[in-house]
Amino acid sequence: MKQEKDVKKDVKKDVKKDVKKDVKKDVKIYEIKPKMTDNEISHLEGSYFTENDFDIIIDEDADVYRLDEKGHKYLLLKIRKNVINKRVCKKTFLALEEEAKKPHTNRGAAAGLLTKRKLPPYVKEIVAKGKFRGKYLGHNDRIRKDDISNLSMSSIIGFYDQIDRNYYRRLSQKKDKRNIIINKMVPCRMTKFTKDQPKKWEDTFDFFKAIDKQFKLLVPESHKKQLEQASKTPNFQILDTAFSTATINYNWQTALHRDAGDFEGGFGNLVILEDPKKHRQNWTGGYLGFPQYGICVNIRNGDFLAMDVHQWHANTPIIQEKTGEEKTGEQTGEKLKKFKLDYSRLSVVSYLRKNMIKCS
């Protein structure tokens, strides 16, 4: 970890001179050069970042472009503040809150470096430890076949292009090879939430239509490609949008990672939802940042962020205003239950799974 901190410190420099600003229709335009090389940032995968690691914090409508060493320009993000209807946000939060709070162990690098104390209590021992995932001994003292990563309050809804791990485990126990082969051939499925909670799922429809509209408005070329691809598998498409799937995260700070498994020709979409039952949202932080470029974004309820999820990104700590306590990626599992939070931050990341096309 000391080596990681040294890398962050060594590459720290004033990035503001690399930023070109302009104002167009009240939208600020940033053109920004990297402050770390690809190799340097890759060595920080699974690390956590704070606000001090960023030179620029955006809290207004803005477009940000990254520049490579040859001066070529690529879209990094676009943010628009307060563009999703508050009524729609409220309805969606209430529909997803319970599901988003469920802890899971499959987020890999986004959940940080694999650590025993961040794993669920049924893990007796890690027997084959990787950087972010590992094999483990369960209650029966047998090595489990599935990989495990640190606990995180992160779930998927909509449709998915891989067989459910729990279902696969049950088939393996029954040694029903025929069913395993069939399900591997056609892996696309409806997620558990979407299947078991049809009313709550329906309550999110206006939300997905709203973010699809913003996606089309801000990144039309990527939206067109993604929509065309999604439309080829209508049984696994969220309504008539460019999405098949959404990841929902609850009060969770992600470590440095890049997204994988989504359609490469598309673009990432992120919206934050806050608890409508609270009159005051007493938290700050949780900025979505790109450390390689020294820039992060403050996203709050109803804001829309289009972002290049294939660039290295992470969140800053979420800070509870009343007490100044921080909820970070370090606080998971049993520690999470004991940590009393007086705020609710639910993020929704919508995308198209690239392997859905195999089920056309």
C-alpha positions in Angstrom: 0.0 0.0 0.0 3.0 2.3 0.7 4.1 1.9 -2.9 0.6 2.9 -4.1 0.6 6.0 -2.0 4.0 6.9 -3.3 2.8 6.7 -6.9 -0.2 9.0 -6.1 2.2 11.5 -4.4 4.8 11.4 -7.1 2.4 12.1 -10.0 0.6 14.9 -8.1 0.9 18.1 -10.0 -1.0 21.2 -10.9 -3.4 20.0 -13.5 -5.2 23.3 -14.0 -2.8 24.5 -16.7 -3.8 21.5 -18.8 -7.5 22.5 -18.7 -9.1 24.6 -21.4 -12.3 26.2 -20.3 -15.1 27.7 -22.4 -18.7 28.5 -21.8 -21.3 27.5 -24.3 -25.0 27.7 -23.4 -24.0 27.7 -19.7 -22.1 24.5 -20.1 -18.4 24.6 -19.2 -16.0 22.8 -21.5 -12.9 21.1 -20.1 -10.1 19.7 -22.2 -7.7 17.9 -19.8 -4.4 16.0 -20.1 -3.6 13.0 -17.9 -1.5 13.5 -14.8 -0.6 9.8 -14.6 0.5 7.3 -17.3 -1.7 4.3 -18.1 0.9 2.1 -16.3 0.9 4.3 -13.2 -2.8 4.4 -12.8 -3.2 0.6 -13.4 -1.0 -0.1 -10.4 -3.5 1.7 -8.2 -6.4 -0.6 -9.1 -8.4 -1.4 -6.0 -7.1 1.7 -4.1 -9.4 4.3 -2.5 -9.2 8.0 -3.2 -10.2 11.1 -1.4 -11.1 14.7 -2.5 -7.4 15.6 -1.9 -6.4 13.4 -4.8 -8.3 15.6 -7.3 -7.5 19.1 -8.5 -10.9 19.9 -10.0 -14.3 19.2 -8.5 -17.2 19.9 -10.9 -20.6 20.9 -9.5 -22.3 22.4 -12.6 -23.2 21.5 -16.1 -20.1 20.6 -17.9 -18.5 18.5 -20.7 -15.1 17.1 -20.1 -12.7 15.8 -22.8 -9.5 13.9 -22.2 -6.5 14.5 -24.5 -3.9 11.9 -25.3 -0.2 12.5 -26.0 -0.9 13.3 -29.6 -3.6 15.8 -28.7 -6.5 13.6 -29.8 -9.7 14.5 -27.9 -12.1 11.9 -26.5 -15.3 12.4 -24.4 -14.7 11.6 -20.7 -18.0 12.8 -19.2 -21.0 15.1 -19.5 -23.0 16.1 -16.5 -26.3 17.9 -16.3 -27.7 19.0 -13.0 -31.3 18.5 -11.9 -32.7 17.1 -15.2 -34.5 14.0 -13.9 -38.0 14.7 -12.5 -38.0 14.6 -8.7 -41.3 12.7 -8.6 -39.7 10.0 -10.8 -36.6 10.0 -8.6 -38.7 9.5 -5.5 -40.7 6.6 -7.0 -37.6 4.9 -8.2 -35.7 5.3 -4.9 -38.6 3.7 -3.0 -38.8 0.8 -5.5 -35.0 0.0 -5.3 -34.0 0.9 -1.7 -34.6 -2.5 -0.2 -32.9 -4.4 -3.1 -29.9 -2.0 -3.1 -29.2 -2.6 0.6 -28.5 -6.3 0.1 -24.8 -7.1 0.3 -23.0 -9.1 -2.4 -19.6 -10.5 -2.9 -19.0 -10.3 -6.6 -17.7 -6.7 -7.3 -14.0 -7.5 -7.6 -11.6 -4.5 -7.8 -14.5 -2.0 -7.2 -14.8 -3.5 -3.6 -11.0 -3.1 -2.9 -8.2 -5.4 -2.1 -9.4 -8.8 -0.8 -9.3 -8.8 3.0 -10.6 -11.4 5.4 -12.4 -9.0 7.7 -14.4 -7.6 4.7 -15.8 -11.0 3.8 -19.1 -12.5 5.1 -19.0 -14.6 8.3 -19.5 -17.9 6.4 -16.0 -17.6 5.0 -13.8 -19.6 7.3 -10.5 -19.2 5.4 -9.2 -17.9 2.1 -7.3 -20.7 0.5 -6.4 -19.3 -3.0 -6.1 -15.5 -2.7 -6.0 -13.2 -5.6 -5.7 -9.5 -5.5 -9.5 -8.9 -5.5 -11.0 -12.4 -5.5 -10.3 -15.7 -4.0 -11.4 -19.3 -3.2 -12.5 -20.1 0.3 -13.5 -22.7 2.9 -17.2 -22.7 3.8 -18.9 -24.1 6.9 -18.4 -27.6 5.8 -14.6 -27.1 5.5 -14.8 -27.7 1.8 -13.2 -25.4 -0.8 -16.0 -23.6 -2.6 -15.8 -23.5 -6.4 -17.1 -19.9 -6.7 -14.8 -16.9 -6.3 -15.5 -14.3 -3.7 -14.6 -10.6 -3.3 -15.2 -8.1 -0.5 -18.8 -7.4 0.7 -20.5 -4.5 -1.0 -24.0 -3.2 -1.1 -24.3 -3.5 -4.8 -26.9 -5.4 -6.9 -28.0 -5.8 -10.5 -31.5 -5.4 -11.9 -33.0 -5.8 -15.3 -31.4 -8.6 -17.4 -28.0 -10.3 -17.3 -25.9 -12.3 -19.7 -24.5 -14.9 -17.3 -26.1 -17.7 -15.4 -27.0 -17.0 -11.8 -24.1 -18.2 -9.6 -26.5 -19.7 -7.0 -28.4 -21.7 -9.6 -25.2 -23.0 -11.2 -24.1 -24.1 -7.8 -27.3 -26.0 -7.2 -27.0 -27.7 -10.6 -23.4 -28.6 -9.9 -24.5 -30.3 -6.6 -27.1 -32.3 -8.5 -24.5 -33.2 -11.2 -27.1 -32.4 -13.8 -24.6 -31.8 -16.6 -27.3 -31.5 -19.3 -29.0 -28.5 -17.6 -25.6 -26.9 -17.0 -24.7 -27.2 -20.7 -28.1 -25.8 -21.8 -27.9 -22.8 -19.4 -24.3 -22.1 -20.5 -25.4 -22.0 -24.1 -28.3 -19.6 -23.4 -27.0 -17.6 -20.4 -29.3 -14.6 -20.7 -31.8 -14.3 -17.9 -34.1 -12.0 -15.9 -32.5 -10.9 -12.7 -34.0 -12.0 -9.4 -35.4 -8.6 -8.5 -37.0 -8.1 -11.9 -38.6 -11.5 -11.7 -39.7 -11.5 -8.0 -40.7 -7.8 -7.7 -42.8 -7.0 -10.8 -44.6 -4.0 -9.2 -41.4 -2.4 -8.0 -39.8 -3.1 -11.3 -42.6 -1.4 -13.1 -42.2 1.6 -10.8 -38.7 2.2 -12.4 -40.0 2.4 -16.0 -40.4 6.2 -16.1 -36.9 6.5 -14.6 -35.2 4.4 -17.3 -37.1 6.3 -20.0 -35.9 9.6 -18.6 -32.2 8.6 -18.4 -32.4 7.1 -21.9 -33.7 10.5 -23.1 -30.7 12.2 -21.5 -28.3 9.7 -23.0 -29.7 10.3 -26.5 -29.5 14.0 -26.0 -26.0 14.2 -24.7 -24.2 11.3 -26.5 -26.3 10.7 -29.6 -23.9 8.6 -31.6 -23.1 6.2 -28.8 -26.8 6.0 -27.9 -27.7 5.1 -31.5 -25.2 2.3 -31.6 -26.3 1.0 -28.2 -30.0 1.2 -29.0 -29.5 -0.7 -32.3 -27.7 -3.4 -30.4 -30.2 -3.6 -27.6 -33.1 -3.8 -30.0 -31.7 -7.0 -31.4 -32.6 -8.8 -28.2 -35.9 -7.2 -27.2 -36.6 -10.0 -24.6 -33.6 -8.7 -22.6 -34.1 -5.0 -23.2 -35.4 -2.5 -20.6 -38.6 -1.3 -22.4 -37.5 0.3 -25.7 -34.3 1.9 -24.2 -30.7 1.4 -24.9 -30.3 -0.6 -21.7 -30.5 -4.2 -20.6 -29.1 -3.9 -17.1 -28.6 -1.5 -14.2 -26.2 -1.8 -11.2 -27.5 -0.2 -8.0 -25.2 0.8 -5.2 -26.2 1.9 -1.7 -24.0 4.1 0.5 -21.0 2.5 -1.0 -17.6 4.0 -1.9 -16.1 2.2 -4.9 -12.3 1.6 -5.2 -10.5 2.3 -8.4 -11.7 0.1 -11.3 -12.8 0.0 -14.9 -16.2 -1.5 -15.9 -16.2 -4.6 -18.0 -18.9 -6.7 -19.7 -20.8 -3.8 -21.2 -21.3 -3.0 -24.9 -18.1 -1.2 -26.0 -19.8 1.0 -28.6 -22.1 2.6 -26.0 -21.5 4.9 -23.1 -22.0 4.8 -19.3 -24.9 6.4 -17.5 -25.1 7.3 -13.8 -27.8 8.9 -11.7 -27.9 9.4 -7.9 -31.1 9.0 -5.9 -31.6 10.3 -2.4 -34.1 9.3 0.3 -37.3 11.3 -0.3 -38.4 10.6 3.3 -35.7 12.8 4.7 -36.3 16.6 4.6 -32.5 17.3 4.5 -29.8 15.2 2.9 -27.1 15.5 5.4 -24.2 14.0 3.5 -21.4 15.3 1.3 -18.7 13.6 -0.8 -19.2 10.4 -2.8 -17.8 12.3 -5.8 -17.3 10.2 -8.9 -13.6 10.8 -9.9 -11.1 10.0 -12.6 -7.8 10.1 -10.7 -5.7 9.7 -13.9 -7.1 13.1 -15.0 -7.3 14.7 -11.5 -11.0 15.5 -12.0 -14.2 14.5 -10.1 -17.9 15.3 -10.2 -20.4 16.0 -7.5 -23.6 14.2 -8.5 -26.8 14.6 -6.4 -30.4 13.7 -6.6 -31.8 14.0 -10.2 -28.4 14.9 -11.8 -27.4 12.9 -14.9 -23.9 11.8 -15.7 -22.7 10.3 -19.0 -19.3 8.8 -18.4 -16.6 6.7 -20.1 -16.8 3.7 -17.7 -13.7 2.1 -19.4 -11.5 4.8 -17.9 -10.2 4.3 -14.4 -12.7 5.7 -11.9 -13.6 5.6 -8.2 -15.6 7.4 -5.5 -14.4 9.7 -2.7 -15.7 8.9 0.9 -19.3 9.7 1.7 -19.2 12.0 4.7 -22.1 12.4 7.2 -22.5 16.1 7.9 -23.8 15.9 11.5 -21.0 13.8 12.9 -18.3 14.1 10.3 -18.1 10.3 10.2 -17.1 8.6 7.0 -18.6 5.6 5.3 -15.8 4.2 3.2 -15.0 1.0 1.4 -13.2 -0.1 4.6 -16.5 -0.4 6.5 -18.2 -3.5 5.3 -19.7 -6.7 6.6 -20.3 -6.8 10.4 -18.7 -3.4 10.8 -21.3 -2.0 8.4 -24.2 -3.3 10.5 -22.8 -1.5 13.6 -22.2 1.8 11.7 -25.3 3.9 12.1 -25.9 6.0 9.0 -28.4 8.9 8.8 -28.4 9.3 5.1 -29.2 7.3 1.9 -27.2 7.6 -1.3 -28.4 5.2 -4.1 -26.6 5.2 -7.4 -28.0 3.7 -10.6 -25.6 2.8 -13.4 -27.4 1.8 -16.6 -25.8 0.0 -19.5 -26.1 -2.8 -22.1 -24.5 -6.2 -21.5 -22.4 -7.0 -24.6 -23.1 -10.8 -24.5 -26.9 -10.3 -24.7 -26.4 -10.5 -28.5 -25.6 -14.2 -28.1 -29.3 -14.7 -27.1 -30.8 -13.0 -30.1 
